[in-house]
Amino acid sequence: MEIWTIFGSLWLSLWIMAVWKTYPAIITLVSNYKGGRIIMDYRTIHAVLYVVVMFFLSPFVWQVCFFEEPRRKFIVSYVHSILKGEDK
């Protein structure tokens, strides 16, 4: 097996796991805040952008896929950053 096949399959599996384990929790948290209305209105655009960005970030945030504490910190900081200034 070539190294690129292994590298590509690891990257793809990390990407799928990162999106699968974080996106539902992010949407749940965003929907609980009144400032998250714009994200909920444009849910499809947000999902596409999130999936595309996570494709490039997944090798760097691999801890999110395997450990609960980094996943929680990532989700909370992500939701806080996209809702920053919306609750005022």
N, C-alpha and C positions, 0 to 999 in steps of 0.2 A: 504494500500500500504506500502510496506517496504521502509525503508530509502534508501537502496541500489539501488532500482529501480529509485527513484527520483534523487539520486546522479548520477547514470549512465546516465540518460536521460539529465540532465543538462550538464554533461561533454561532451556528444556526440553533443548536440546542440551548445555548445560553440565552440567546435572543428570545426564543419561544418561552423558556422558563421565566425570564425576567418580565415579559409582558403578561404572561398568564398569572403570575403571582402578585403583581403590583397593580395592574390596571383596574380590576374590580374593586379593590380597596380604595383606590384613588377616587373613583366615581362615587362610591358610597360616601366618602368623607366630603367631597365637593357638593353632593346633593343635599347634605345636611346644613349647609351654610347658605344664607340668603345671597351672599356675594358670589356664589358659584352659579348663579342663574345663567350668566353668559356662556359658561362652559357647558352647562346642561342644554342650552339652546343650540349650541354648535357642537354637539357631542361627536358627530361623525368626523368633522374636521379635526377636533382635538384627538380623537382616536387615531386617525391617519398620521398626524404629526407625531404623536407619542410613539407609535410603532416604528416610524421611520427613524426618529432620533434614537430610540432604544436599540435599533439595529447597529448603529455606530458606537453607542455607549456600552453595550452589553459586555464586551471583554473587560472593561474597566470597572464595572459594578458587579462583578461575578459573585461577590459576597451576598448580594441581595437575593440571589437564587438559592442559596444554601443555608443561610443563617437568619434567624428571626429578628434579632436586634438590629443588624444593619438594614434589614428590610423595613422595619418599623421606622427607623430614623429617615430612610430614604423617602418613604411615603409621606411622613409628616412634613419633612422639609420641602418636598415637591408641592404638596397641597398648600403649604404656607406661602411658598413663592408665587404660585399662580393666583392665589387669592389676596395677595398683599395689596392693601389699599382698597379692597372691594367692600369690606365690612364697615367702613367709616361712614 
